[in-house]
Amino acid sequence: MKSDSEPFQQIFILLQSIGQTEASGDVFVGIIGLIVILVFLGLSALFSSSENAFFSLSPSNLVELNEENSPSSAVALDLINEPDRKTATGRLLATILLMNNLINIFIVIYSSYLFERLFHFEEIETSLLTIDPNFFIQVVLITFLLVLLGEIIPKIYATQNNLKIVRFMAKPLKFCYTIFKPVVLLLSGSSHLFDKYLKKRMHSISMEEISQAIDIADKNKEIEEKHILKGLLNFGNTSVKQIMKPRTEVSCIDISTNSQELLKTVMEWNFSRIPVYEDSFDQVKGVLYVKDLLPYIHNDSAFNWTEIMRTPLYVPEHKKIDDLLEEFQEKRVHMAIVVDEYGGTSGIVTMEDILEEVFGEIKDEFDNEDLSYSKLDDSTYIFEGQTAIHDVVKILELSSDIFDETRGDADTIGGLIMEVQEEIPAKGEKINIEHLTFTVESADNRRVKRVKLEIRELESDENE
């Protein structure tokens, strides 16, 4: 006969066995969960390191990848260059960030679930707040592991071993891009639209504002340094016409000159390159390099010097000097013939003229030390009429656009006065432009020869 307590004993044994099964199951789940978290931490580290690796590739690294001819290197180059560099890098970055964030989100959610199942801590109540140890440990522990193992260490490693990471991650990233292509295109496209929106909203800063910032940024800075900074600032906006030597000041040689007369002339001029023309300077046939005459320097007999002329480089007046400098470097020349819109020769421009725009006047042993202007006092100057407006602006440190409304097509200070007066002014005539007074010191029936320029105080002008 069974006792009345036997059913309760059987229930107790059953519950005890269930508890033991749950305990053993939790251990198994904990081990599997830890392995899963470590695997995904590794994936997070790989995607984080690939971001640094791909975007720290130098030109020499790209050349090395191109020369390897391996499948992984080819895939890596496609990820960077197809269909073009800007679009490709945007899509690559979107792919990396998408995968990295998906993995990190999974780690956070899964670790939270695992922690809640395996550990149970009582809440700590204080007079001010209630602290949940479960939440605190999860946030601190998981954040620390993600930042240290998923971000910092991988990116440090990738910076020093970028090519290894690029080769290893090229195909996985290509696969991820293929799988998540719609999302990646949506992300990269939306970022492009956002960039365009920001560009429209950005405040455009004028060159004049930057120039003023250079003046007030460091009052202790040397004047020469400020000139260099302003020269670099205006470098891309300066045209060849502003810095060229006009045709009236160019020393050139007629192609019909005999060899002995040529040698004598070259030794008197002390130029390294001389334009050669036929009939008139509008028909420049070549440029004579004086170093090419060295084999003939002691030659008393006639020789055909036109055979050693070099082909001239022609450039338009309105070409920007930064583009001209690049062309000089590409073609390895130091002089160009400047032509106007009608095909006539306006003058010449040299590498030295370009460099002087940034570094100021460059003097060599053959340069004339006489200046084209004289400074009488802090506010009064004497200029030759043929002095370029561009040079006057630099000498007086005026705003680069001060004469834009009045100069018309004039390039020299004499031409500026004639443009304003609409005639050739007489000696002693005065012209006011902005806060400047021009007095004609010397002129003939063809041009203004010399001008006195006085700088008036702006305050006095306003009071008047």
Number of C-alpha atoms within 10 A of each C-alpha: 3 6 6 8 8 10 10 10 11 11 11 12 11 11 12 12 12 12 12 11 11 12 13 12 11 16 12 12 15 16 10 11 17 13 12 15 18 14 13 17 20 16 17 25 23 21 27 24 27 29 23 21 25 25 15 15 14 11 9 9 13 15 10 13 20 14 11 11 10 12 12 18 22 17 20 24 19 16 25 21 14 13 11 11 13 11 16 18 19 19 22 22 19 21 25 21 16 18 19 22 14 11 18 19 12 13 21 16 10 15 19 17 12 16 16 14 12 12 9 10 10 9 12 10 10 8 5 6 8 10 13 13 14 16 14 10 13 16 13 10 11 16 15 12 13 17 13 13 18 24 19 14 14 24 22 14 14 23 19 13 14 24 22 12 22 26 20 16 21 21 18 13 21 17 12 15 22 12 11 13 15 10 14 23 16 13 17 20 16 12 14 14 11 12 12 12 11 11 11 10 9 9 8 8 8 8 15 15 10 12 19 12 11 18 17 10 10 10 10 8 12 9 11 12 13 16 19 16 17 22 20 15 17 17 18 12 13 19 18 26 23 19 22 20 19 18 16 10 10 14 12 16 20 16 18 12 14 14 19 16 9 17 19 11 13 17 11 9 11 13 13 11 18 20 24 24 18 14 10 12 20 16 13 22 18 20 23 24 16 18 10 15 18 11 8 15 14 9 13 9 8 10 12 8 18 17 8 14 19 15 11 17 17 16 19 18 22 15 15 18 24 18 14 19 17 11 15 17 12 9 10 9 14 16 20 22 24 25 19 14 10 6 12 14 22 22 22 25 25 20 16 13 20 20 16 15 22 19 16 15 11 11 11 8 7 9 10 8 9 7 8 13 17 13 12 12 8 9 13 16 18 19 23 20 25 20 19 23 22 19 16 17 15 16 10 12 10 12 13 15 10 13 17 9 7 14 18 12 10 17 18 21 26 26 24 21 27 18 16 17 11 10 13 18 23 15 16 14 12 16 16 14 12 12 14 16 17 23 21 24 20 18 18 11 9 9 17 25 18 21 28 22 24 19 15 15 11 11 9 9 10 7 6 5
